[in-house]
Amino acid sequence: MIDNKKIQSILKEVDSMDLDNLRKAFINEKNSNKQEILNALYTYVLDERQKKVINQKEFVM
C-alpha cells in the first residue's frame, strides 16, 4: 500500500532544500541510481519554484 502522507512529507522536505545543495549532491554522487533520484528531486524542486514565479500576478511573458 502506498503511504501518500509519507510521500507528501518527503516532497515537502525536499521542496525546502537549497537548490544548489541538491545540484552538488547530484554531481558528487557516484552511485548512478542515487544520482538519478537526486536529479529527479532537483528537477521537481526547480519546476515547483518556477510555477510559483510564473503564477505571480506581476509575472509577464
Backbone as XML, in Angstrom:
<?xml version="1.0"?>
<chain id="A" units="angstrom">
  <residue number="1" name="MET">
    <atom name="N" x="0.836" y="-1.182" z="0.000"/>
    <atom name="CA" x="0.000" y="0.000" z="0.000"/>
    <atom name="C" x="0.885" y="1.251" z="0.000"/>
  </residue>
  <residue number="2" name="ILE">
    <atom name="N" x="0.488" y="2.221" z="-0.799"/>
    <atom name="CA" x="1.239" y="3.461" z="-0.900"/>
    <atom name="C" x="0.872" y="4.378" z="0.260"/>
  </residue>
  <residue number="3" name="ASP">
    <atom name="N" x="1.893" y="4.923" z="0.902"/>
    <atom name="CA" x="1.687" y="5.847" z="2.013"/>
    <atom name="C" x="1.827" y="7.272" z="1.469"/>
  </residue>
  <residue number="4" name="ASN">
    <atom name="N" x="0.707" y="7.829" z="0.976"/>
    <atom name="CA" x="0.733" y="9.160" z="0.364"/>
    <atom name="C" x="1.180" y="10.243" z="1.335"/>
  </residue>
  <residue number="5" name="LYS">
    <atom name="N" x="0.830" y="10.105" z="2.602"/>
    <atom name="CA" x="1.236" y="11.108" z="3.589"/>
    <atom name="C" x="2.749" y="11.159" z="3.706"/>
  </residue>
  <residue number="6" name="LYS">
    <atom name="N" x="3.376" y="9.984" z="3.691"/>
    <atom name="CA" x="4.834" y="9.921" z="3.799"/>
    <atom name="C" x="5.486" y="10.526" z="2.551"/>
  </residue>
  <residue number="7" name="ILE">
    <atom name="N" x="4.943" y="10.214" z="1.389"/>
    <atom name="CA" x="5.474" y="10.761" z="0.141"/>
    <atom name="C" x="5.334" y="12.277" z="0.130"/>
  </residue>
  <residue number="8" name="GLN">
    <atom name="N" x="4.176" y="12.789" z="0.525"/>
    <atom name="CA" x="3.969" y="14.239" z="0.578"/>
    <atom name="C" x="4.924" y="14.901" z="1.572"/>
  </residue>
  <residue number="9" name="SER">
    <atom name="N" x="5.176" y="14.210" z="2.679"/>
    <atom name="CA" x="6.106" y="14.722" z="3.679"/>
    <atom name="C" x="7.522" y="14.813" z="3.105"/>
  </residue>
  <residue number="10" name="ILE">
    <atom name="N" x="7.924" y="13.806" z="2.362"/>
    <atom name="CA" x="9.250" y="13.795" z="1.738"/>
    <atom name="C" x="9.354" y="14.926" z="0.721"/>
  </residue>
  <residue number="11" name="LEU">
    <atom name="N" x="8.332" y="15.083" z="-0.116"/>
    <atom name="CA" x="8.357" y="16.135" z="-1.128"/>
    <atom name="C" x="8.364" y="17.521" z="-0.501"/>
  </residue>
  <residue number="12" name="LYS">
    <atom name="N" x="7.643" y="17.684" z="0.592"/>
    <atom name="CA" x="7.632" y="18.969" z="1.293"/>
    <atom name="C" x="9.027" y="19.293" z="1.835"/>
  </residue>
  <residue number="13" name="GLU">
    <atom name="N" x="9.673" y="18.276" z="2.387"/>
    <atom name="CA" x="11.030" y="18.469" z="2.914"/>
    <atom name="C" x="12.009" y="18.811" z="1.791"/>
  </residue>
  <residue number="14" name="VAL">
    <atom name="N" x="11.902" y="18.093" z="0.677"/>
    <atom name="CA" x="12.789" y="18.333" z="-0.459"/>
    <atom name="C" x="12.545" y="19.732" z="-1.021"/>
  </residue>
  <residue number="15" name="ASP">
    <atom name="N" x="11.286" y="20.159" z="-1.047"/>
    <atom name="CA" x="10.936" y="21.475" z="-1.589"/>
    <atom name="C" x="11.582" y="22.606" z="-0.798"/>
  </residue>
  <residue number="16" name="SER">
    <atom name="N" x="11.899" y="22.365" z="0.449"/>
    <atom name="CA" x="12.510" y="23.406" z="1.280"/>
    <atom name="C" x="14.042" y="23.392" z="1.206"/>
  </residue>
  <residue number="17" name="MET">
    <atom name="N" x="14.599" y="22.439" z="0.477"/>
    <atom name="CA" x="16.048" y="22.325" z="0.385"/>
    <atom name="C" x="16.625" y="23.367" z="-0.573"/>
  </residue>
  <residue number="18" name="ASP">
    <atom name="N" x="17.885" y="23.687" z="-0.362"/>
    <atom name="CA" x="18.608" y="24.607" z="-1.219"/>
    <atom name="C" x="18.901" y="23.927" z="-2.560"/>
  </residue>
  <residue number="19" name="LEU">
    <atom name="N" x="18.527" y="24.592" z="-3.660"/>
    <atom name="CA" x="18.733" y="24.005" z="-4.982"/>
    <atom name="C" x="20.201" y="23.721" z="-5.272"/>
  </residue>
  <residue number="20" name="ASP">
    <atom name="N" x="21.067" y="24.607" z="-4.847"/>
    <atom name="CA" x="22.491" y="24.411" z="-5.104"/>
    <atom name="C" x="23.014" y="23.167" z="-4.381"/>
  </residue>
  <residue number="21" name="ASN">
    <atom name="N" x="22.517" y="22.925" z="-3.170"/>
    <atom name="CA" x="22.931" y="21.716" z="-2.437"/>
    <atom name="C" x="22.446" y="20.453" z="-3.135"/>
  </residue>
  <residue number="22" name="LEU">
    <atom name="N" x="21.226" y="20.485" z="-3.667"/>
    <atom name="CA" x="20.722" y="19.322" z="-4.421"/>
    <atom name="C" x="21.564" y="19.083" z="-5.677"/>
  </residue>
  <residue number="23" name="ARG">
    <atom name="N" x="21.905" y="20.172" z="-6.366"/>
    <atom name="CA" x="22.713" y="20.052" z="-7.578"/>
    <atom name="C" x="24.091" y="19.475" z="-7.255"/>
  </residue>
  <residue number="24" name="LYS">
    <atom name="N" x="24.698" y="19.981" z="-6.187"/>
    <atom name="CA" x="26.016" y="19.477" z="-5.792"/>
    <atom name="C" x="25.956" y="18.008" z="-5.364"/>
  </residue>
  <residue number="25" name="ALA">
    <atom name="N" x="24.891" y="17.642" z="-4.664"/>
    <atom name="CA" x="24.723" y="16.241" z="-4.258"/>
    <atom name="C" x="24.625" y="15.348" z="-5.490"/>
  </residue>
  <residue number="26" name="PHE">
    <atom name="N" x="23.888" y="15.801" z="-6.503"/>
    <atom name="CA" x="23.754" y="15.052" z="-7.762"/>
    <atom name="C" x="25.116" y="14.903" z="-8.442"/>
  </residue>
  <residue number="27" name="ILE">
    <atom name="N" x="25.848" y="15.996" z="-8.544"/>
    <atom name="CA" x="27.147" y="15.981" z="-9.222"/>
    <atom name="C" x="28.144" y="15.075" z="-8.501"/>
  </residue>
  <residue number="28" name="ASN">
    <atom name="N" x="28.136" y="15.099" z="-7.180"/>
    <atom name="CA" x="29.126" y="14.355" z="-6.404"/>
    <atom name="C" x="28.755" y="12.904" z="-6.125"/>
  </residue>
  <residue number="29" name="GLU">
    <atom name="N" x="27.523" y="12.516" z="-6.440"/>
    <atom name="CA" x="27.086" y="11.140" z="-6.169"/>
    <atom name="C" x="27.726" y="10.175" z="-7.171"/>
  </residue>
  <residue number="30" name="LYS">
    <atom name="N" x="28.324" y="9.120" z="-6.670"/>
    <atom name="CA" x="28.985" y="8.126" z="-7.523"/>
    <atom name="C" x="28.017" y="7.037" z="-7.997"/>
  </residue>
  <residue number="31" name="ASN">
    <atom name="N" x="27.015" y="6.731" z="-7.172"/>
    <atom name="CA" x="26.043" y="5.689" z="-7.490"/>
    <atom name="C" x="25.044" y="6.239" z="-8.511"/>
  </residue>
  <residue number="32" name="SER">
    <atom name="N" x="24.972" y="5.616" z="-9.687"/>
    <atom name="CA" x="24.126" y="6.138" z="-10.766"/>
    <atom name="C" x="22.642" y="6.102" z="-10.413"/>
  </residue>
  <residue number="33" name="ASN">
    <atom name="N" x="22.212" y="5.108" z="-9.642"/>
    <atom name="CA" x="20.801" y="5.049" z="-9.234"/>
    <atom name="C" x="20.450" y="6.211" z="-8.307"/>
  </residue>
  <residue number="34" name="LYS">
    <atom name="N" x="21.322" y="6.485" z="-7.350"/>
    <atom name="CA" x="21.100" y="7.616" z="-6.450"/>
    <atom name="C" x="21.190" y="8.931" z="-7.214"/>
  </residue>
  <residue number="35" name="GLN">
    <atom name="N" x="22.081" y="8.981" z="-8.178"/>
    <atom name="CA" x="22.241" y="10.190" z="-8.980"/>
    <atom name="C" x="20.946" y="10.490" z="-9.752"/>
  </residue>
  <residue number="36" name="GLU">
    <atom name="N" x="20.302" y="9.464" z="-10.280"/>
    <atom name="CA" x="19.032" y="9.643" z="-10.980"/>
    <atom name="C" x="17.953" y="10.182" z="-10.040"/>
  </residue>
  <residue number="37" name="ILE">
    <atom name="N" x="17.914" y="9.677" z="-8.820"/>
    <atom name="CA" x="16.942" y="10.154" z="-7.837"/>
    <atom name="C" x="17.201" y="11.616" z="-7.497"/>
  </residue>
  <residue number="38" name="LEU">
    <atom name="N" x="18.458" y="11.956" z="-7.251"/>
    <atom name="CA" x="18.805" y="13.340" z="-6.928"/>
    <atom name="C" x="18.482" y="14.278" z="-8.085"/>
  </residue>
  <residue number="39" name="ASN">
    <atom name="N" x="18.707" y="13.832" z="-9.301"/>
    <atom name="CA" x="18.375" y="14.642" z="-10.471"/>
    <atom name="C" x="16.861" y="14.864" z="-10.554"/>
  </residue>
  <residue number="40" name="ALA">
    <atom name="N" x="16.090" y="13.822" z="-10.298"/>
    <atom name="CA" x="14.628" y="13.941" z="-10.320"/>
    <atom name="C" x="14.150" y="14.898" z="-9.227"/>
  </residue>
  <residue number="41" name="LEU">
    <atom name="N" x="14.736" y="14.820" z="-8.048"/>
    <atom name="CA" x="14.358" y="15.721" z="-6.955"/>
    <atom name="C" x="14.729" y="17.160" z="-7.287"/>
  </residue>
  <residue number="42" name="TYR">
    <atom name="N" x="15.903" y="17.355" z="-7.859"/>
    <atom name="CA" x="16.336" y="18.696" z="-8.260"/>
    <atom name="C" x="15.361" y="19.276" z="-9.284"/>
  </residue>
  <residue number="43" name="THR">
    <atom name="N" x="15.012" y="18.483" z="-10.276"/>
    <atom name="CA" x="14.090" y="18.923" z="-11.317"/>
    <atom name="C" x="12.718" y="19.232" z="-10.737"/>
  </residue>
  <residue number="44" name="TYR">
    <atom name="N" x="12.250" y="18.407" z="-9.808"/>
    <atom name="CA" x="10.962" y="18.633" z="-9.157"/>
    <atom name="C" x="10.954" y="19.977" z="-8.422"/>
  </residue>
  <residue number="45" name="VAL">
    <atom name="N" x="11.971" y="20.228" z="-7.618"/>
    <atom name="CA" x="12.039" y="21.473" z="-6.845"/>
    <atom name="C" x="12.123" y="22.669" z="-7.794"/>
  </residue>
  <residue number="46" name="LEU">
    <atom name="N" x="12.952" y="22.571" z="-8.815"/>
    <atom name="CA" x="13.087" y="23.656" z="-9.776"/>
    <atom name="C" x="11.753" y="23.938" z="-10.464"/>
  </residue>
  <residue number="47" name="ASP">
    <atom name="N" x="11.060" y="22.894" z="-10.902"/>
    <atom name="CA" x="9.754" y="23.058" z="-11.547"/>
    <atom name="C" x="8.739" y="23.719" z="-10.616"/>
  </residue>
  <residue number="48" name="GLU">
    <atom name="N" x="8.685" y="23.276" z="-9.371"/>
    <atom name="CA" x="7.728" y="23.839" z="-8.413"/>
    <atom name="C" x="8.009" y="25.319" z="-8.154"/>
  </residue>
  <residue number="49" name="ARG">
    <atom name="N" x="9.271" y="25.673" z="-8.054"/>
    <atom name="CA" x="9.621" y="27.076" z="-7.806"/>
    <atom name="C" x="9.335" y="27.938" z="-9.028"/>
  </residue>
  <residue number="50" name="GLN">
    <atom name="N" x="9.560" y="27.388" z="-10.221"/>
    <atom name="CA" x="9.242" y="28.120" z="-11.436"/>
    <atom name="C" x="7.736" y="28.362" z="-11.546"/>
  </residue>
  <residue number="51" name="LYS">
    <atom name="N" x="6.941" y="27.366" z="-11.193"/>
    <atom name="CA" x="5.475" y="27.520" z="-11.217"/>
    <atom name="C" x="5.035" y="28.659" z="-10.302"/>
  </residue>
  <residue number="52" name="LYS">
    <atom name="N" x="5.641" y="28.740" z="-9.123"/>
    <atom name="CA" x="5.291" y="29.804" z="-8.179"/>
    <atom name="C" x="5.590" y="31.173" z="-8.772"/>
  </residue>
  <residue number="53" name="VAL">
    <atom name="N" x="6.728" y="31.303" z="-9.442"/>
    <atom name="CA" x="7.110" y="32.581" z="-10.041"/>
    <atom name="C" x="6.161" y="32.921" z="-11.191"/>
  </residue>
  <residue number="54" name="ILE">
    <atom name="N" x="5.896" y="31.958" z="-12.050"/>
    <atom name="CA" x="5.034" y="32.182" z="-13.206"/>
    <atom name="C" x="3.617" y="32.556" z="-12.776"/>
  </residue>
  <residue number="55" name="ASN">
    <atom name="N" x="3.139" y="31.984" z="-11.682"/>
    <atom name="CA" x="1.782" y="32.250" z="-11.217"/>
    <atom name="C" x="1.632" y="33.567" z="-10.454"/>
  </residue>
  <residue number="56" name="GLN">
    <atom name="N" x="2.723" y="34.263" z="-10.244"/>
    <atom name="CA" x="2.642" y="35.563" z="-9.583"/>
    <atom name="C" x="1.974" y="36.573" z="-10.516"/>
  </residue>
  <residue number="57" name="LYS">
    <atom name="N" x="1.164" y="37.412" z="-9.954"/>
    <atom name="CA" x="0.433" y="38.408" z="-10.729"/>
    <atom name="C" x="1.376" y="39.319" z="-11.513"/>
  </residue>
  <residue number="58" name="GLU">
    <atom name="N" x="2.537" y="39.609" z="-10.950"/>
    <atom name="CA" x="3.484" y="40.527" z="-11.562"/>
    <atom name="C" x="4.259" y="39.906" z="-12.723"/>
  </residue>
  <residue number="59" name="PHE">
    <atom name="N" x="4.203" y="38.592" z="-12.856"/>
    <atom name="CA" x="4.967" y="37.905" z="-13.890"/>
    <atom name="C" x="4.382" y="38.207" z="-15.260"/>
  </residue>
  <residue number="60" name="VAL">
    <atom name="N" x="5.238" y="38.661" z="-16.191"/>
    <atom name="CA" x="4.799" y="38.979" z="-17.547"/>
    <atom name="C" x="5.734" y="38.275" z="-18.522"/>
  </residue>
  <residue number="61" name="MET">
    <atom name="N" x="5.130" y="37.647" z="-19.515"/>
    <atom name="CA" x="5.922" y="36.994" z="-20.567"/>
    <atom name="C" x="5.934" y="37.828" z="-21.804"/>
  </residue>
</chain>
